[in-house]
Amino acid sequence: MTNTARRAPWILARSAQATTAAAAVADVFRAAAVRDHHLHHTDASLQRSGFMSMVFLYVMAPAIVLFLVWLARSRHNAQELSPLAPVPSRAWTIGAWFVPVVNLFVPRRLVLDIGRASSASWEQKRGTTLVNLWWAAWITHAVVLTVGGRVAPGSMPLLVVAEALMVAAAVLLGLVIERITALQGAALGAILPVAPLAQV
Protein backbone atom coordinates (compact mmCIF):
# COMPACT_ATOMS: atom_id res chain seq x y z
CA MET A 1 0.00 0.00 0.00
CA THR A 2 1.16 3.54 -0.69
CA ASN A 3 1.44 6.17 1.98
CA THR A 4 -1.77 7.77 0.69
CA ALA A 5 -3.67 4.50 0.93
CA ARG A 6 -2.39 3.91 4.46
CA ARG A 7 -3.73 7.12 5.96
CA ALA A 8 -6.72 7.10 8.28
CA PRO A 9 -9.37 9.59 7.08
CA TRP A 10 -8.82 12.14 9.83
CA ILE A 11 -9.78 15.19 7.76
CA LEU A 12 -13.04 13.53 6.73
CA ALA A 13 -13.61 12.43 10.32
CA ARG A 14 -13.17 15.92 11.74
CA SER A 15 -15.36 17.43 9.00
CA ALA A 16 -18.11 14.89 9.60
CA GLN A 17 -17.95 15.43 13.37
CA ALA A 18 -18.12 19.22 13.04
CA THR A 19 -21.02 19.27 10.60
CA THR A 20 -22.92 16.65 12.60
CA ALA A 21 -22.59 18.77 15.74
CA ALA A 22 -23.70 21.87 13.82
CA ALA A 23 -26.71 20.00 12.42
CA ALA A 24 -27.76 18.89 15.91
CA VAL A 25 -27.62 22.48 17.20
CA ALA A 26 -29.50 23.76 14.14
CA ASP A 27 -32.17 21.11 14.70
CA VAL A 28 -32.75 22.33 18.26
CA PHE A 29 -33.42 25.88 17.01
CA ARG A 30 -35.52 24.54 14.13
CA ALA A 31 -37.71 22.46 16.45
CA ALA A 32 -38.20 25.40 18.83
CA ALA A 33 -39.19 27.70 15.96
CA VAL A 34 -41.61 25.15 14.51
CA ARG A 35 -43.23 24.64 17.92
CA ASP A 36 -43.57 28.39 18.40
CA HIS A 37 -45.30 28.70 15.04
CA HIS A 38 -47.63 25.81 15.91
CA LEU A 39 -48.69 27.57 19.11
CA HIS A 40 -48.73 31.14 17.73
CA HIS A 41 -49.68 31.36 14.07
CA THR A 42 -48.19 34.68 12.99
CA ASP A 43 -46.30 35.85 9.93
CA ALA A 44 -43.21 36.40 12.08
CA SER A 45 -43.32 32.87 13.53
CA LEU A 46 -43.84 31.45 10.03
CA GLN A 47 -40.77 33.28 8.76
CA ARG A 48 -38.69 32.16 11.74
CA SER A 49 -39.69 28.50 11.40
CA GLY A 50 -39.11 28.60 7.65
CA PHE A 51 -35.71 30.23 8.05
CA MET A 52 -34.56 27.83 10.77
CA SER A 53 -35.79 24.84 8.76
CA MET A 54 -33.79 26.08 5.76
CA VAL A 55 -30.67 26.56 7.91
CA PHE A 56 -31.07 23.04 9.28
CA LEU A 57 -31.35 21.55 5.78
CA TYR A 58 -28.30 23.49 4.57
CA VAL A 59 -26.25 22.18 7.50
CA MET A 60 -27.66 18.64 7.57
CA ALA A 61 -27.04 17.98 3.87
CA PRO A 62 -23.24 18.38 4.01
CA ALA A 63 -23.19 16.49 7.32
CA ILE A 64 -24.83 13.50 5.63
CA VAL A 65 -22.52 13.69 2.62
CA LEU A 66 -19.35 13.99 4.71
CA PHE A 67 -20.39 11.14 7.00
CA LEU A 68 -21.10 8.83 4.05
CA VAL A 69 -17.80 9.76 2.37
CA TRP A 70 -15.99 9.07 5.65
CA LEU A 71 -17.85 5.76 5.99
CA ALA A 72 -16.94 4.71 2.44
CA ARG A 73 -13.27 5.56 3.05
CA SER A 74 -13.32 3.69 6.37
CA ARG A 75 -14.88 0.69 4.64
CA HIS A 76 -12.02 0.71 2.12
CA ASN A 77 -9.43 0.88 4.91
CA ALA A 78 -11.16 -1.91 6.84
CA GLN A 79 -11.08 -4.12 3.75
CA GLU A 80 -7.38 -3.39 3.32
CA LEU A 81 -6.73 -4.27 6.95
CA SER A 82 -8.90 -7.42 7.05
CA PRO A 83 -9.40 -8.82 3.52
CA LEU A 84 -11.27 -11.88 4.84
CA ALA A 85 -13.60 -9.97 7.18
CA PRO A 86 -17.30 -9.59 6.22
CA VAL A 87 -17.01 -5.96 5.14
CA PRO A 88 -20.03 -4.58 3.23
CA SER A 89 -19.71 -3.73 -0.45
CA ARG A 90 -19.05 -0.16 -1.49
CA ALA A 91 -22.52 0.27 -3.00
CA TRP A 92 -24.33 -1.27 -0.02
CA THR A 93 -22.37 0.86 2.45
CA ILE A 94 -24.04 3.93 0.94
CA GLY A 95 -27.25 2.51 -0.50
CA ALA A 96 -28.53 0.86 2.68
CA TRP A 97 -29.13 4.28 4.25
CA PHE A 98 -31.70 5.18 1.57
CA VAL A 99 -33.82 2.02 1.47
CA PRO A 100 -36.99 2.34 3.59
CA VAL A 101 -37.27 -0.09 6.54
CA VAL A 102 -33.81 -1.44 5.69
CA ASN A 103 -32.32 1.84 6.91
CA LEU A 104 -33.75 1.15 10.37
CA PHE A 105 -31.52 -1.89 10.91
CA VAL A 106 -28.80 -2.44 8.33
CA PRO A 107 -26.67 0.74 8.74
CA ARG A 108 -25.94 -0.20 12.34
CA ARG A 109 -24.65 -3.59 11.16
CA LEU A 110 -22.53 -1.93 8.46
CA VAL A 111 -20.79 0.32 10.98
CA LEU A 112 -20.23 -2.63 13.33
CA ASP A 113 -18.69 -4.71 10.53
CA ILE A 114 -16.37 -1.86 9.54
CA GLY A 115 -15.34 -1.36 13.16
CA ARG A 116 -14.60 -5.04 13.73
CA ALA A 117 -12.58 -5.28 10.53
CA SER A 118 -10.59 -2.17 11.48
CA SER A 119 -8.89 -3.63 14.54
CA ALA A 120 -8.76 -6.74 16.70
CA SER A 121 -9.17 -4.49 19.75
CA TRP A 122 -12.61 -3.26 18.64
CA GLU A 123 -14.52 -5.44 21.13
CA GLN A 124 -11.95 -4.84 23.89
CA LYS A 125 -12.56 -1.09 23.62
CA ARG A 126 -16.34 -1.59 23.74
CA GLY A 127 -16.87 -0.21 20.26
CA THR A 128 -20.01 -2.31 19.81
CA THR A 129 -21.66 -0.73 22.87
CA LEU A 130 -20.87 2.74 21.53
CA VAL A 131 -22.45 1.95 18.15
CA ASN A 132 -25.52 0.43 19.81
CA LEU A 133 -26.02 3.50 22.02
CA TRP A 134 -25.68 5.82 19.02
CA TRP A 135 -28.16 3.85 16.95
CA ALA A 136 -30.65 3.53 19.82
CA ALA A 137 -30.56 7.31 20.38
CA TRP A 138 -30.99 8.02 16.66
CA ILE A 139 -33.92 5.61 16.13
CA THR A 140 -35.64 6.66 19.36
CA HIS A 141 -35.30 10.31 18.29
CA ALA A 142 -37.02 9.51 14.99
CA VAL A 143 -39.82 7.60 16.75
CA VAL A 144 -40.46 10.34 19.33
CA LEU A 145 -40.42 13.00 16.61
CA THR A 146 -42.88 11.08 14.42
CA VAL A 147 -45.26 10.02 17.19
CA GLY A 148 -45.10 13.39 18.91
CA GLY A 149 -45.92 15.21 15.68
CA ARG A 150 -49.10 13.16 15.30
CA VAL A 151 -50.25 12.67 18.87
CA ALA A 152 -49.18 15.87 20.61
CA PRO A 153 -47.79 18.48 18.20
CA GLY A 154 -46.33 21.41 20.08
CA SER A 155 -45.73 19.41 23.25
CA MET A 156 -42.75 20.86 25.10
CA PRO A 157 -41.86 17.61 26.96
CA LEU A 158 -41.79 15.65 23.70
CA LEU A 159 -39.77 18.41 22.05
CA VAL A 160 -37.20 18.34 24.85
CA VAL A 161 -36.96 14.52 24.73
CA ALA A 162 -36.64 14.45 20.93
CA GLU A 163 -33.96 17.13 20.80
CA ALA A 164 -32.04 15.64 23.73
CA LEU A 165 -31.95 12.37 21.82
CA MET A 166 -30.83 14.20 18.68
CA VAL A 167 -27.94 15.85 20.52
CA ALA A 168 -27.04 12.55 22.22
CA ALA A 169 -27.04 10.75 18.85
CA ALA A 170 -24.77 13.45 17.37
CA VAL A 171 -22.31 13.19 20.28
CA LEU A 172 -22.29 9.39 20.13
CA LEU A 173 -21.81 9.42 16.36
CA GLY A 174 -18.84 11.73 16.83
CA LEU A 175 -17.38 9.21 19.28
CA VAL A 176 -18.01 6.33 16.86
CA ILE A 177 -16.22 8.23 14.10
CA GLU A 178 -13.36 8.99 16.47
CA ARG A 179 -13.05 5.35 17.61
CA ILE A 180 -13.01 3.80 14.15
CA THR A 181 -10.66 6.42 12.71
CA ALA A 182 -8.24 6.09 15.64
CA LEU A 183 -8.20 2.29 15.41
CA GLN A 184 -7.58 2.44 11.67
CA GLY A 185 -4.87 5.03 12.14
CA ALA A 186 -3.09 2.82 14.66
CA ALA A 187 -3.49 -0.31 12.54
CA LEU A 188 -2.44 1.33 9.28
CA GLY A 189 0.52 3.00 10.97
CA ALA A 190 1.72 -0.38 12.21
CA ILE A 191 1.91 -1.71 8.64
CA LEU A 192 5.37 -1.23 7.26
CA PRO A 193 5.56 -0.21 3.61
CA VAL A 194 7.20 -2.74 1.34
CA ALA A 195 10.69 -1.59 0.33
CA PRO A 196 11.26 -1.41 -3.44
CA LEU A 197 13.50 -4.11 -4.92
CA ALA A 198 17.06 -3.02 -5.39
CA GLN A 199 17.94 -2.57 -9.01
CA VAL A 200 20.70 -4.90 -10.21
N, C-alpha and C positions, 0 to 999 in steps of 0.2 A: 504494500500500500504506500502511496505517496504521502508526503507530509500533509497535503491538503485533505486527503481522504481520511487521515488519522486524527483530525481535529474534532473535538466535541463542539456541538453547535451553540456556543455560549452567546454569541451575538443574537441569534434567533431566540434563545431562551430568555435573555434579558428583555428583548423587544416584546415577546409574548407575555411575559410577566407584567411589564409596565402597562401595556394596552389592556390586559385583563383587569388589572387593578383600576385603571381609569374607567373602564366599562362598568364595573361594579359600582363605583361612585356615581357615575352618570345615571345609572339605573335607579339609585336611591332618590335622586332629585327628580327623575322622570316620574317615578311612582308617586311621589308626594304631589307633584304638579297635576297629575291625572286625577288623584283623589280630590284635590282641592276643586278641580273643575267639576267633578261629579257632584260635590256637595254644594258648590256655588257656581251656577251656570252664568258666567259673564263673558263678555268679549275678551277682557283681560286674562281671565283664567284659561280661556280657550287658546289664546296666543301663547301663554306660558307653557301649557301642557304640550302644545304642538311644537314649540321651540325645543323644549327639553327632550321630547321624543325624537326629534331630528338629531339633536346632539348625541343622544344615546346610540342611534343607528350609525352615525358617522364614526363613533368610537368603537362600537361593537364589531362592525364589519372588518376593520383591520385587525382587531384582536382575534377574530375567528381565522382570518387568513394566516396571520403569523403563527398561531398555534398549530394549524394544520401543516404549514411548511416545516415548523420545528418537529412535529410528529413524524412527518415523512422522512426528514433527515435522520431523526433518531432511529426510525425503523431500518434505514439503510445501514447505520452504524451497528445496530444490534445484529443484523444479518452478517455483517463483516466479522463481528466478534464471535458469534455462535452460528455458524453455517447450518448446523443440524437442528437448531431450535425451531419450534413452531411459530415463526414470525409471520405475521399477516402479509399478504401481497401488497404491492404499492397502491394498486387501484382500490382494494378493499379498505386499506388504512384510511383513505379519504372518503370513499363512497359510503361506508357504513354509517357515517354521521348524517346522511341525507335521506336514508330510507326510513319511512315511517314505521313505528313499532320496533324495528330492528335497532334504531338509534337509542332505544331505551335500555338496551342490554349489551349489544355487541361492542360499542366503543370502550366500555370499561375493560372487557376482555382483551381488546387490542392493546391498550396501554399496559395491562398486566403482562402480556406476552412480550412486549418490547422491553419492559423493565427486567423481567427474568432473563431474557437473552442478553441484556447489557452487562450483567455481572453476576457471579456466583454468590455474592454477598447481598443480593436483593432481599431475600427472605430474612437474613440475619438483621438487616437494618429496618425491618418492618415496613418495607415498601408497599406490600399488599394492603396492609391496614390503612396506609395513607391514601391509596387509590380508592379503597372502599369508602372511606369517610368522605372524600371529595365527591364521588359519584352519588352517594346517599344524599349529601347536601344539595347537589345540583338537581336530582330528580325530585326530591321533596319540595324544593323551591318551585319547580314547574307545577307540581300537583297543587300546592297551596295557592299559587297564583291563578291557576285555572279554576279551581273550585271556589276560591274566594271571589273571583270576578263574576261567577254565576250565582252563588248563594248569598254573599254579603258584599256587594261592591261598595267601596268607600269605607270598609271597616278598618279602623286604625290598628287593632290588634293583629288582624291578618296581614295588613301592610307591613307592620314591624317584623312579624315572623318571616314573611316572604323575603324581605330585603335583608334581614339578618342571615338567612340561609344563602342568599345570593353573595353577600360579602364573604361568608364562611367558605362557600364553594370557590370563590376567586382566590382566597388565601391558600386553601388546600391545593388548588390547581397549581399555584405558584410554587408550592413546596414539592409537588409531584414533578414539575418541570425541573426544579433544582436538583432533586434526588437522581433522576434518570440522567441528566446532563453531567452531574458530578461523577456518577458511577462510570459513565462512558468515557469521560475525560481521564479518569484514573486507569481504566482498562486499556484505552487506546494509547495512553502515554507509556504503559508498561510493555507495549509491543515494539520491539526493536526493528527499525527498518533494515531491509536486506541490503547488504553492501554489494555494489556492482562488481561484476567479475573483472579481475585484473586483465588488461589487454596484454597478450603475448607478443 
